Amino acid sequence: MGYGELNIRSYNPQKDRARVEDLERRCEVGPAERGFLFTDTLGDPICRIRNSPIYNMIVAELNNQLVGVIQGSIKLVTIHKPPKNLARVGYILGLRVAPLYRRRGIGSSLVVRLEEWFIASGVDYAYMATEKDNDASFKLFVEKLGYVKFRTPAILVNPVNCPMYRISSKYEFEKLKVEEAESLYRKFMSSMEFFPSDIGNILRNKLSLGTWVAYPRGESWGEILPSSWAMVSVWNSGEVFKLRLGNAPASCLMYTKSSQLMGSLVPCFKWRGIPDFMHPFGFYFIYGVCREGPMSGKLVRTLCRLVHNMAAKCRDCKAVVTEVGGSDTLRRHIPHWRLLSCPEDLWCIKGLKNEERESFYELIKTPTTRTLFVDPREV
């Protein structure tokens, strides 16, 4: 490499914790035109993978300086590759390289080392998510390392602000027991892409705030389900890490300032502004959105509003986030602001076993006809 000897090894919490946190603070996430996001891991650099079944963090040192880091997790999910339709997948996230040490091959070396760990652990496919406009990430994973475009889900962001939403009296709500929620997910969502086999562990995790259902008033919830119903679960990502917006777009700043001014001048007017994202904030993540029946879209919207009102009672929760398949009609029922949302996130995937090659090409050609399950542990 010509810059000294690069040492890639496993993360050592005693030696590396403070240095990884410092690197995270110096590395922006996201395209410049949308505003950089900075991550505060709250003293736990592996917080984003700690709740996964199997995980690993790898660091890179150059001249005794920590210059790069990458994280990975492994799980068993539904993936449409006959005959089993199940696969062991490795998720790549948190690739960071110090700004002064980029374009030296450090990022690709970290990915290759993580892939070696995946292979040794019996992983069938490795996959990652990045912003559609992140050219550096695209060139690294797709053009250099052989990943291919797989899915383009939409990230929908709704700011948490006052006043709270009014909830229609036309609907009933219930919070489900974990066992009932798990049973419903396995019945209605287990065939969806990337549905995790350990859904029960997710629902029982302390970060999962619960699962709620909505259905028309006058009907009942029981063994026979209502004519229309919807279900969502909520994950408190703010207990894992905080985000802060840097280099905010001018349009975002102008709207924030103007909405604050309107709110102060006309306090009786119910003006919805953008919260202060320039300081560290948390967010709620809605996952496992499931619905049935002709009124289910309205029921999903009502549940999202219910979650918004829950989030408004949490002091540092500034957003409710949902991720759905790019062609999923659910997106038009989920409250969100286009200014803050990402219409096309990019998932890329790579087959790691020779015997999986044929089914891999069938997999990536499969049309996006089914809903994509986004694991909250990987947000």
KOLDRENZA-940442 format. One record per atom (N, C-alpha, C): x, y, z; residue in one letter. Coordinates in steps of 0.02 Angstrom, whole numbers, plus 32768, in hexadecimal, padded with zeros to 4 digits. Layout:
XYZa
...
END
This chain:
80297FC48000m
800080008000m
802B803F8000m
806880388018g
809680708015g
809080A1804Eg
80658094807Ey
805A80C380B5y
806A80A480F9y
808A806B80FAg
809580478137g
806E80068136g
80777FDE8169e
80567F9D816Be
80107FA38188e
7FDF7F8A8162l
7F9A7F8B8179l
7F8C7F4D81A2l
7F737F5781DFn
7F647F20820Bn
7F187F1C8214n
7EFA7EE581FEi
7EB17EDC8205i
7EA67EA48237i
7E7E7EB2826Ar
7E747E8282A0r
7E307E8C82BFr
7E1E7E6082EDs
7DDE7E658311s
7DE07E9F8342s
7DA67EBA834Ey
7D9E7EF2837Dy
7DAE7EDC83C4y
7DD57F0583E7n
7DE77EF9842Dn
7DC97F328456n
7D947F24847Dp
7D727F5B84A0p
7D9E7F8384CFp
7DCC7F6184F1q
7DF87F86851Fq
7E277FB584FAq
7E3F7FA084C1k
7E707FC7849Ck
7E507FF8846Ak
7E167FE4844Fd
7DFC80088414d
7DBE80328421d
7D9D802A845Ar
7D5C804B8464r
7D5F80968456r
7D8C80B88478a
7D8F81028471a
7DA48115842Aa
7DD180EF840Cr
7DE8810083C9r
7DB280F58394r
7D8A80C1839Dv
7D5380B6836Ev
7D1E80EC8374v
7D0F810083B2e
7CDF813683BCe
7CF78177839De
7D38818583A4d
7D5481C18386d
7D4F81BF8339d
7D5D8184831Dl
7D57817C82D4l
7D0F818682BEl
7CDF816B82E3e
7C98817282D2e
7C8481BB82D1e
7C9D81E28301r
7C8C82298304r
7CA7824F82C9r
7CDE823782ABr
7CFD825B8273r
7CE58245822Fr
7CBB8211822Ec
7CA481F681EDc
7C5B820781E2c
7C4D822B81ADe
7C09823C819Ce
7BE882028176e
7BA682008179v
7B8081CD8156v
7B4C81F0812Cv
7B4581DB80EDg
7B1281F780C1g
7B2E8227808Fg
7B0A82328057p
7B2082608024p
7B1C82A8803Ap
7B4A82D28024a
7B508317803Ba
7B118340802Da
7AEF83337FF3e
7AB6835C7FE2e
7A7B83518011e
7A7A83188035r
7A44830B8064r
7A58831B80ACr
7A97832C80B6g
7AB0833B80F8g
7AD182FF8118g
7B0C83088133f
7B2F82D08153f
7B1082BF8196f
7B12827E81A6l
7AFD826881E8l
7B3B8250820El
7B408262824Df
7B75824A8277f
7B56821F82AEf
7B7981E982C1t
7B5E81B882F0t
7B8181BC8333t
7B5A81BD8369d
7B7481B883ADd
7B5F817483C8d
7B90814883D3t
7B81810383E9t
7B7880FD8434t
7B7781348457l
7B688136849Fl
7B97810984C8l
7BD6810784B3g
7C0880E284D8g
7C0D809884C8g
7BE680828495d
7BE7803B8483d
7BEF80358437d
7C2C8030841Dp
7C37802F83D5p
7C157FF783B0p
7C057FBF83D2i
7BE47F8883AFi
7B997F8783BDi
7B7D7FC083D0c
7B377FC283E3c
7B087FAE83AAc
7B1C7FBC836Br
7AEF7FAF8333r
7AED7F65831Fr
7B1B7F3D8339i
7B1A7EF68329i
7B127ECA8366i
7B157EE783A0r
7B157EC083DFr
7AD77E9583E6r
7A9E7EAA83CBn
7A607E8583D4n
7A567E4F839Fn
7A857E488370s
7A807E15833Ds
7A987DD28358s
7A827D9B8339p
7A947D588352p
7AE07D4C8353p
7B027D5F831Di
7B4B7D578318i
7B667D9782FAi
7B9B7DB28317y
7BB57DF182FDy
7C017DF58306y
7C1E7E2582E2n
7C667E2E82E4n
7C777E7682D0n
7CAC7E9182EDm
7CC67ED282D8m
7D107EC982C9m
7D267EE68292i
7D6B7EE2827Ci
7D877F298274i
7DC47F33828Av
7DE37F758285v
7E237F71825Bv
7E367FAB8242a
7E737FB1821Ba
7EA17FE4823Ca
7EE17FD18244e
7F137FFD8260e
7F49800B822Ce
7F618048822Bl
7F98805B81FFl
7FC680898226l
80058074822Bn
8035809B8253n
801B80A8829An
7FFF807382B7n
7FE5807582FCn
7FAA80A48305n
7F8B80B982CFq
7F4E80E182D3q
7F1380B982BAq
7EDA80BE82DCl
7E9E809C82C6l
7E7F80C6828El
7E7D80AA8252v
7E6980D18217v
7E2A80B681F6v
7E11807C820Cg
7DD6806081ECg
7DB3802E8218g
7D748023820Av
7D4C7FF38231v
7D137FDA8205v
7CFD7F9D8213i
7CC47F8081F0i
7CA17F508220i
7C5F7F498217q
7C387F1D8242q
7C107EEC8217q
7C007EB38233g
7BD87E82820Fg
7BAF7E58823Eg
7B757E418226s
7B4B7E15824Es
7B327DDC8222s
7B1E7DA58241i
7B097D69821Ci
7AC67D518239i
7A997D3D820Ck
7A587D228221k
7A3C7CF681EAk
7A077CD181FBl
79E47CA781CCl
79A37CCA81B8l
79997CD28176v
795E7CF7815Fv
793D7CD38124v
78FF7CE98116t
78DD7CD280D9t
78FB7CF7809Dt
790E7CD1806Ci
79287CEE802Ei
79157CBF7FF6i
78FC7CDA7FC1h
78DB7CB07F8Eh
790D7C8E7F61h
79287C567F7Bk
79577C2D7F54k
79417BE47F5Bk
791B7BCB7F2Dp
79047B857F31p
79407B567F3Ap
79377B1C7F5Dp
78F67B047F76p
78E77B187FBEp
79177B327FE4k
790C7B3B802Ck
78ED7B7F803Dk
78FB7BB28015n
78E37BF68023n
78FB7C118066n
79327BF7807Fl
79527C1080BBl
799C7C1780ADl
79BB7C4880CBa
7A037C5180C0a
7A237C7180FDa
7A627C628105r
7A8A7C81813Ar
7AAB7CBE8119r
7A9B7CFA8132v
7AB37D378113v
7ADE7D5F8143v
7B0E7D828127g
7B397DAF814Eg
7B2C7DF68139g
7B1E7E218169y
7B0F7E67815By
7B4D7E91816By
7B617EBC813Ci
7B9B7EE88144i
7B827F2E8155i
7B9C7F4B8189l
7B8A7F90819Bl
7BC37FB281BFl
7BBC7FF381C6g
7BEC801981EEg
7C32801B81D2g
7C398018818Fl
7C7C801F8171l
7C9180688176l
7CC78074819Ar
7CE180B881A3r
7D2C80B78197r
7D4380E98172v
7D8B80F38168v
7D99813D8177v
7DCC814A819Fa
7DDD818E81B2a
7DE881B98173a
7DCE81F68172p
7DD282208136p
7E1782268117p
7E4B822B8140l
7E8F82348126l
7EAD81F48109l
7E8A81BB8112y
7EA7817B80FCy
7E7C815980C7y
7E50817F80A8r
7E2581618075r
7E4A815A8033r
7E2E812F8007r
7E4981217FC4r
7E8F81007FC8r
7E9980D87FFDr
7ED780B28003r
7EC980678006r
7E8B80527FF9g
7E7A800B7FFAg
7E687FF1803Eg
7E63801D806Fi
7E54800680B3i
7E0C7FEB80B7i
7DDD800E8098g
7D977FF8809Ag
7D8E7FB4807Ag
7DAD7FA98040s
7DA57F68801Es
7DC77F318047s
7DFF7F3F8068s
7E207F0D8091s
7DF47EF880CCs
7DD17F2980E9l
7DA47F1A8121l
7D6A7EEE8109l
7D4D7EFF80D0v
7D157ED780B6v
7D2A7E9080A8v
7D647E888088v
7D7D7E458077v
7D887E1C80B7v
7DA47E3A80EBr
7DAE7E168129r
7D6C7E018149r
7D3A7E2E8146l
7CF97E1D8161l
7CD97DE48138l
7CE07DE580F7e
7CC67DB080CDe
7CE67D6D80DFe
7D277D6D80EFe
7D497D308104e
7D2A7D148143e
7D187D418171w
7CF67D2B81AEw
7CB17D0F819Ew
7C8D7D2F8170f
7C4C7D15815Af
7C537CCE813Ff
7C827CC48112i
7C8C7C8380F2i
7C9C7C4E8126i
7CC87C5F8154a
7CDA7C2F8189a
7C9F7C1E81B6a
7C6D7C4B81B7s
7C317C4181E1s
7BF87C2281BAs
7C047C0D817Bg
7BD17BEC8153g
7B9E7C198134g
7BAE7C588128v
7B7F7C87810Bv
7B777C7B80C0v
7B387C7D80A9d
7B297C748062d
7B317CB5803Ad
7B177CEC8056y
7B177D2C8034y
7B2E7D638064y
7B537D938049a
7B637DD0806Ea
7B3B7E08804Da
7B207E358075y
7AFC7E6E8059y
7B097EAD8082y
7AFB7EE58063m
7B077F268083m
7AD57F588068m
7ACD7F8F808Ba
7AA07FC58076a
7AC780068073a
7AB8802F8041t
7AD9806F803Bt
7AAA80A08018t
7AB980DF801Ce
7A9081107FF8e
7A9C81097FADe
7A6781127F86k
7A6C810A7F3Dk
7AA081387F1Fk
7AAA81737F3Ed
7AD881A57F23d
7B1E81A17F41d
7B2C816D7F69n
7B6E81667F88n
7B9D81457F55n
7BBD816E7F2Cd
7BE881547EF6d
7C22812C7F10d
7C4181427F47a
7C7B811F7F62a
7C6980D87F78a
7C3080D27F9As
7C1A80907FB1s
7C0780647F75s
7BE580817F44f
7BD1805B7F09f
7C0E80407EE4f
7C40806A7EDAk
7C7C80557EB6k
7CA1801E7EDCk
7CA380247F1Fl
7CC67FF27F46l
7CA37FAE7F43l
7C637FAD7F53f
7C407F6E7F59f
7C2C7F507F15f
7C137F787EE8v
7BFA7F5E7EA8v
7C317F587E74v
7C567F8E7E69e
7C887F8D7E34e
7CC87F687E46e
7CDA7F677E86k
7D197F487E9Ak
7D107F037EBAk
7CDD7EFB7EE4l
7CD77EBE7F0Cl
7CA17E8E7EF4l
7C7F7E9E7EBEg
7C527E6E7E9Fg
7C0C7E697EBBg
7BF67E9A7EE2y
7BB27E9B7EF9y
7B847EB37EC1y
7B447E9F7EC4v
7B147EB47E91v
7AD87ED57EB2v
7AB87F017E8Ek
7A7C7F227EA8k
7A467EED7EB3k
7A257EF37EECf
79F37EC17EFFf
79AE7EDF7F08f
79A77F0E7F35r
79677F2F7F42r
79737F7A7F4Fr
793F7FA17F44t
79447FEA7F51t
79097FFF7F7Et
790C7FEF7FBEp
78D680037FEBp
78D5804E7FF7p
789E80668012a
789780AD8022a
789A80B6806Da
78C180E88083i
78C580FA80CAi
7898813680D5i
7864812D80FDl
783281618108l
783B817F814El
784581C08151v
785381E28190v
781C8215819Ev
77FF821081D9n
77CC823F81EFn
77E68262822En
77EE82A5822Cp
780882C78267p
77D682C582A1p
77F082C082DDv
77C682C08319v
77C183088331v
77858322832Fn
777B83688343n
77358370835Fn
772683AA8377c
76E483B98392c
76BE83E1835Ec
767C83DC835Cp
765383B6838Bp
7651836C8379p
7637834483A7m
763082FD8398m
75F882F28365m
75FA82B78346y
75C582A68316y
75848297833By
754D82A8831Cr
750C82938335r
74FF824C831Br
74EC82208348i
74E081DA8336i
749581CF832Di
748281B582F4s
743C81AB82E3s
741A817B8313s
73DD818A8325s
73B6815E8351s
73968124832As
73A4812082E9k
738880EA82C0k
73AC80A882CBk
73E680AB82EDy
7410806F82F2y
741D805B833Ay
7428801A8343e
743C7FFD8383e
74867FEC8380e
74A77FEE83BBf
74EF7FDD83BFf
74FA7FAA83F6f
752A7F7F83EBe
753F7F51841Fe
758A7F47841Ce
75A87F428457k
75EF7F2F845Bk
75F17EE38466k
76157EC1843Al
76167E78843Bl
764B7E5E846Cl
763E7E238487k
76727DFF84ABk
76A67DE78479k
76E47DDF8491v
771A7DCB8464v
770A7D8A8440v
76EE7D5A8464e
76DF7D198445e
76AC7D1F840De
767A7D4B8416e
76487D5483E2e
76667D7983A6e
76907DAB83B3a
76B07DCF837Da
76DD7DA18354a
77047D778377e
77317D498354e
77097D198328e
76D17CFF8343s
76A87CD1831Cs
768C7CF182DDs
76757D3082E3l
765A7D5382A9l
76907D618275l
76CB7D76828Cy
77027D83825Dy
77167D438237y
771A7D0C825Br
772D7CCE8239r
76F67CB88208r
76B87CC78218k
76817CB381ECk
767D7CDF81ADk
76867D2081B6f
767A7D4E817Ef
76B87D6B815Cf
76F37D66817Dm
772E7D878160m
776A7D588156m
77657D1A816As
779F7CEE8168s
77B77CDF8121s
778D7CEC80EFs
77A27CE180A9s
77BF7D1F808As
77C17D5780AEm
77DB7D958093m
78277D968094m
78437DBC8066e
788C7DBF8060e
78AC7DD880A0e
78E07DB480B6f
79097DC680EFf
78E47DC38131f
78AF7D9B8134f
788D7D908174f
78BB7D6781A1f
78CC7D7F81DDp
78FB7D5C8208p
78DC7D21822Cp
78FF7CE9822Ds
78E57CAD824Es
78DE7CB7829As
79047CE682B6d
79017CF282FFd
78D67D2F830Fd
789E7D3682EDi
78727D6F82F8i
785D7D748341i
78577D3C8363g
78447D3D83AAg
78777D6283D4g
78B87D5A83C4n
78EC7D7D83EAn
78E87DC883DFn
78D57DDD83A3i
78CE7E258395i
78957E4283BEi
785D7E1F83BDl
78227E3883E1l
782C7E39842Cl
78567E0D8446r
78637E0A848Fr
789B7E3784A5r
78BE7E558475n
78F67E818486n
78DD7EBE84ACn
79047ED784DBk
78EF7F118503k
78E67F5084D9k
79057F52849El
78FF7F8C8472l
78BD7F8B844Bl
789C7F528448s
785D7F4D8425s
78257F648455s
78057F9B8445l
77D47FB98472l
77917F968471l
77867F6C843Fg
77487F47843Cg
772C7F4283F5g
76F67F1D83EFt
76D37F1383AFt
768A7F2683B9t
76717F50838Bw
762D7F68838Fw
76057F548351w
75C57F47835Av
75987F3B8322v
75607F6E8323v
75457F7C82E8a
750B7FA882E1a
74D87F8582B5a
74987F9182C5y
74627F73829Dy
74247F9F82A6y
73F27F98827Bp
73B77FC3827Ep
73917FBA82C0p
73797FF282DAr
73517FF08317r
73107FC98309r
72FC7FA28338g
72C07F798330g
72D27F308321g
730F7F24830Ae
73257EE082FFe
73517ECC833Be
73627E8C833Fs
73897E748378s
73C87E528360s
73F97E50838Dw
74397E30837Ew
743B7DED83A2w
74457DB7837Cg
74467D75839Ag
74607D428368g
744A7D048371e
74617CCF8344e
744C7CDD82FBe
74107CF882F4i
73FA7D0F82B2i
740B7D5982ACi
74367D6B827Dl
744F7DAF8277l
741A7DDC8258l
741D7E1C8266p
73ED7E4C8249p
73F17E4E81FDp
73BF7E6F81DFs
73BD7E748195s
73F87E9B817As
74107ECC81A0s
744C7EF28190s
74757EFA81D0s
74B67EF681CBw
74E07F008205w
75277F1281EFw
754C7F2F821Ca
75927F40820Fa
75BA7F36824Ea
75FA7F288247m
76267F1A8280m
766A7F3A8274m
76867F5882A8v
76CA7F7382A6v
76ED7F6582E8v
772F7F6082E5s
77587F5D8322s
77867F998323s
779D7FAB835Fv
77C57FE88367v
78057FD8838Cv
783D7FF38372w
78807FE8838Dw
789D802C83A1w
78B6803183DDn
78D2807083F6n
791C807583E5n
792C808D83AAs
797280938394s
799880C683BDs
797480F783DAg
7995812A8402g
79B781108440g
79A480D48457e
79C680B68490e
7A078094847Ce
7A13808E843Bv
7A4F806D8421v
7A8380A1840Dv
7A6E80D283E6f
7A9C810683D0f
7A74814583C1f
7A97817D83BCk
7A7981BC83ABk
7A9681D48369k
7A6F81FD8346l
7A85821B8307l
7A878267830El
7AAF828682E3r
7AB182CF82E0r
7ABB82E38297r
7A9583138281l
7A99832A823Cl
7ACD83618235l
7AFB83588206g
7B2C838B81F7g
7B2683A081AFg
7B3883DE81A0n
7B3583F7815Bn
7AEF83EF813Fn
7ABD84068166a
7A7883FE8151a
7A6984268112a
7A3F840B80E5p
7A2C843080A9p
7A0C847280BAp
7A1784A48091a
79FB84E7809Ea
79AF84E580A4a
798F84BB807Bs
794584B7807Ds
792D849E80C0s
7953846F80DDc
79408454811Fc
794884898155c
797F84AE8153l
798B84E28185l
7957851A8180l
7948852E8142m
791785648138m
78D2854E8152m
78BF85108144y
787E84F9815Ay
787C84F481A6y
78B184DC81C3t
78B484D7820Ct
78AC851B822Dt
78D2854C8214k
78D0858F8231k
788B85AF8227k
786F85A881EBs
782F85C781DDs
77F785A78207s
77FA8564820Fs
77C685428236s
77CB85568280s
7809855E8299q
7811857482DEq
77F685BB82E8q
780285E582B6l
77EA862A82B9l
779E862C82B8l
777F8605828Cm
773686028288m
771985E982CAm
773985B782E6g
7720859B8325g
772385CE835Eg
775785F8835Fs
775D862A8394s
772F86658389s
77238678834Al
76F986B2833Bl
76AF86A18341l
769D8664832Cv
76578650832Ev
7651860D8354v
7658860E8395p
765A85CF83BCp
761B85A683B7p
75E285C683A8c
75A385A183A3c
759D857B8361c
75C9858B8331f
75C7856A82F0f
75EE852982F3f
75CF84F282DEk
75EF84B082E4k
762184A682ABk
765B84C382B3w
768E84C2827Fw
76BF848A828Cw
76C8845E825Cr
76F784268264r
773B84398246r
776C84428271g
77AE84538259g
77DE8419825Eg
781C84238248i
785083F0824Ci
787483F8828Fi
787C83C382B5p
78A083C782F5p
78E983DA82EAp
790B83EA8321d
795183FB831Ed
797C83BC8316d
799183AE82D8f
79BA837482C9f
7A05838482CFf
7A1683C282DFm
7A5C83D682E3m
7A7D83BE8324m
7A5483AB8354h
7A6C838F8393h
7A5B83448395h
7A80831C83BCp
7A7482D483BDp
7A2B82C283CCp
7A11829483A6f
79CB828083AEf
79C4823583A3f
798E821A83BEg
797D81D383B4g
794181CE8386g
792E81918375f
78F48186834Bf
78D581428358f
7894813D834Ay
787180FE834Cy
787080E08306y
787A809E8302f
7878807C82C2f
783C804E82C0f
78108058828Fi
77D6802C8286i
77EA7FF28259i
77DF7FB58270y
77F17F7B8248y
77B77F498248y
77BB7F17821Cg
77887EE4821Ag
77437EFD8209g
773F7F2E81DBv
76FE7F4881C7v
76D87F13819Fv
769E7F0081B9c
76777ECA819Ac
762E7EE08198c
760B7ECD8163r
75C57EE4815Dr
759D7EB48132r
755B7EB5813Ee
752D7E8D8117e
74EB7EB38113e
74C97EAF80D9g
74867ECA80D3g
74837F0D80AFg
74477F21809Ap
743F7F5E8072p
744D7F9F8097p
74487FA080D9m
74557FDC8100m
749B7FDC811Em
74C47FAC810Bs
75047FA2812Ds
75347FDD8124s
75317FFF80EBg
755E803880E1g
7550806F8113g
7510807F811Ek
74FE80B2814Ek
7512809C8195k
750D805C81A2l
7520804281E4l
756B804881F0l
7593803C81BBv
75DC804581C1v
75EB808E81D0v
75CA80BC81ACr
75D6810381B8r
75C4811681FFr
758E80FB8219t
7579810B825Dt
75AA80EF8290t
75C480B38284l
75F7809782B2l
763680C182B1l
764A80D98277c
768681038273c
767C8144829Ac
7640815E8298r
7631819A82BFr
7633818B830Ar
761B8150831Cl
761D813A8362l
76668137837Al
7692811B8350v
76D981178362v
76F7815D8367v
76E4818A8339h
76FC81CF833Ch
76EB81EE8380h
76AE81E58396n
7699820283D6n
76BF81E28411n
76CF81A2840Bm
76F98181843Em
773E81A2843Fm
775A81AC8403a
779E81C983FDa
77A082108418a
776982358410a
7768827B8426a
776E82808472a
7760824A8495k
7767824A84DEk
77AD823784F5k
77D8822384C5c
781D821284D4c
7848825084C8c
786D826584F9r
788E82A784F8r
78BD82B184BCr
78E6827E84ABd
7917828A8476d
790682668435d
78C9824C842Ec
78B4822B83F0c
789B826083C0c
78BE82698387k
78AD829E8359k
789082858316k
788C8243830Da
7874822A82CDa
785881E382D5a
782881D282AAv
7810818E82A3v
78248177825Dv
7847813F8259v
786381288219v
784680E48207v
783880DB81C7t
7820809B81ADt
7844808D816Ct
7852804D815De
7870803B811De
7845800680FCe
7831801380BEv
78067FE5809Av
78237FD88055v
780D7FA28035g
78237F927FF2g
78147FCA7FC1g
78407FD47F91g
783A800C7F63g
77F9800D7F3Cg
77DD7FD27F2Ds
779F7FCF7F07s
77637FC07F34s
776E7FC07F75d
77397FAF7FA5d
77077FE97FA9d
76C77FDA7F9Ft
7693800E7FA2t
768A80297FE9t
76A98009801Al
76A480218060l
76BE80688067l
76EE807B803Er
771080BB8047r
76E080F68044r
76A980EF801Dr
767B81288018r
764D812E8055r
764D80FB8080h
762480FD80BDh
764C811280FAh
768E811580F5i
76B88124812Fi
76CA816E8130i
76B781928165p
76C781DA8168p
771281E58165p
772882128139h
776F82238134h
77788264810Fh
77B282828117w
77C382BF80F4w
77F682AF80BEw
77E782C38081r
781582B68049r
785882D78053r
785783128072l
78958337807El
78C7830E80A7l
78AD82E480D5l
78D882BF8103l
78E2827680EEl
78B8825D80C1s
78B8821680B1s
78E782068077s
78F581C6806Fc
792081AE8038c
78F6817F800Dc
78E381957FD0p
78B6816C7FA7p
78D6812C7F8Ep
7919812A7F8Be
793B80EE7F73e
797B80E17F9Ae
797580B57FCCd
79B0809A7FECd
79C780607FBFd
7A06804F7FC0l
7A20801C7F93l
7A3C7FE17FBBl
7A1F7FA67FB0w
7A387F687FCDw
7A5F7F427F97w
7A9B7F2E7FA8c
7AC47F077F7Ac
7AD57EC47F9Bc
7ADD7E907F72i
7AE67E4C7F8Ci
7B1B7E277F64i
7B3A7DF67F85k
7B707DD07F65k
7B6D7D877F7Ek
7B6F7D577F4Fg
7B727D117F62g
7BB87CFE7F77g
7BBE7CDB7FB0l
7C007CCA7FCAl
7C137C817FBFl
7BE47C587FA7k
7BF37C117F9Bk
7BEB7C017F52k
7C197BD97F37n
7C157BC67EF1n
7BD57BA07EE0n
7BBF7B757F0Fe
7B847B4C7F01e
7B447B767F01e
7B487BB47F1Be
7B0D7BDF7F1De
7B097C0B7EDFe
7B397C067EB1r
7B3D7C367E7Ar
7AFF7C367E4Fr
7AE67BFB7E3De
7AAB7BF87E10e
7A6E7C157E32e
7A627C017E71s
7A277C1C7E94s
7A307C667EA3s
7A6E7C7D7EA8f
7A7B7CC47EB5f
7A627CEF7E7Bf
7A707CDA7E3Ey
7A597D017E05y
7A0D7CFF7DFEy
79EF7CC77E12e
79A67CC47E12e
798A7CF47E47e
79AE7CF97E7Fl
79987D247EB6l
79967D6D7EA1l
79CC7D847E82i
79D07DCC7E72i
79A17DDE7E39i
798B7DAC7E12k
795C7DBA7DDCk
79147DB77DF3k
79097DA07E31t
78C57D9A7E4Bt
78A67DDF7E52t
786C7DEB7E34p
784C7E2E7E3Ap
78377E3C7E81p
78347E7C7E91t
78237E927ED5t
77D77E917EDEt
77BB7E557EDFt
77737E4F7EE6t
775E7E457F2Et
778D7E377F5Ar
777C7E2B7FA0r
779B7E617FCCr
777D7E6A8006t
77957E9D8034t
77D97E898050t
78027EBA805Cl
78457EAF8078l
78417EB980C3l
785A7E8980EAf
785B7E8F8133f
789E7EAE8147f
789B7EE78167v
78D97F09817Dv
78E27EFC81C7v
79187EDB81D8d
79287EC9821Dd
793C7F088243d
791B7F19827Ap
792C7F57829Fp
79727F5582BDp
798E7F1982C5r
79D17F1482E2r
7A057F2C82B2r
79F37F368272e
7A247F4A823Fe
7A1B7F928229e
79F37FB7824Cv
79E67FFD8239v
7A218028824Dv
END
